[in-house]
Amino acid sequence: MPELTTEDDRAGADDASRLAREVGPPVPPSPRDKPFLVRFYGSAVGKKSVMALTGIMLLGFVLVHMIGNLKIYLGASHLNEYGEWLRMIGEPALPRTVFLWLLRIGLIGAFAFHIHSAYSLTRMNQRARPVKYQSHREYVAANFASRTMRWTGIIVGLFIIFHLADLTWGFANPDFVRGSVYANAIHSFSRVPVAIIYIVANIALGIHIFHGSWSMFQSLGLNNPRFNIWRRYFAVGFAALITVGNVSMPLMVVTGVVK
């Protein structure tokens, strides 16, 4: 086979270069389209929507959970009957406690998506603005609740684990008796350190709820200057209701008002 000369090499290179200019850069194969929900959640708008919707679900649960627990003021029979009713929901169509576990799984999913969407939005904002705001005015303009959302969220998350260990699983409560809701609550709240944990955690929950219930309307696109005052009234009222209701129970027990 004859060897190519320098002129042949140069000519071949010129031909290849001209062909590349005419054809253009290679087109990469188009990736398979992801499902709509996956693509939607990958956007900032999708994450804000998911965070708002899961926030509404969690707010509803917190309200119903507090109303049920306030039966502690009606006495042991009322609170214990309420606990038994929760375990019986869906009978006889569903076996005992199945509906309760389905509800728990749904809440765990909502909680997980709420955390992930909040974390992902924070990371997206950090990548979009790697240099933080340097103006002290910007920091002062943001209210305390918005500045502490991350930390109140962490406090609430850790508190949920402790709360389950204390009054659902029982291994954090030495006097725990399965099915005895009233006695378990009284024994738990009678311990001063535990009562303090519940009070501090529910104050953090109230702060988190205040900013979350205010901003969820904006995340869903329901933001109008004419209605902002009502958004604020709702945020303050709902957060105050949950905080006062939840804090009152350990406070009344640890002080001996409820025995």
C-alpha angles and dihedrals in degrees: 000000000000119000118244117247125228089257090053091051092049092048092049091050091049091050091050091048092049091048091051091052092050096045096038129214117329114270112232116230111268111250118238110269114256119232114277095247091053092049091045093051090049090064126080090241091053093049092049091050093049091047091051095046094046088046090056090050092050093046089053091050093048091052095048091043091053093047091052093047092051086073084085085086090058093058141259098299094055096048093043091049089051091052091049091048090056090055092049099050110128097022130173093014089053129032118258115291093003093112090046091054091047088053091049092049090050091050092048089052092048091048092049093049090045092055095042095048091048092049093045092050090051091052092047091052091048092051091047091051110025091172113066123228109278097196115106088204092064091054094049092048092061112082124240094254094056093047092052100042092110094051097042087050091053091047092050092047093052090044092055090056091050092044091054091047090049105044107012108035094023103209092114091054114067092197095048117143116183112243095013097107098166097047092046091053093047093048091048099046092044089071107087097215091049092047089052090051091052093047095047093044093051092049087053088048090053092051090048092048092050095059094034095052090046096050099040091076090055091047089055092049093253096129119134126150090225092061100037092095090057090048088056093047090051093047094048094042097046094045092048092048093052094043096048093044096048096040093048094065101059089036094055093045098046091048092051098245091119115040 
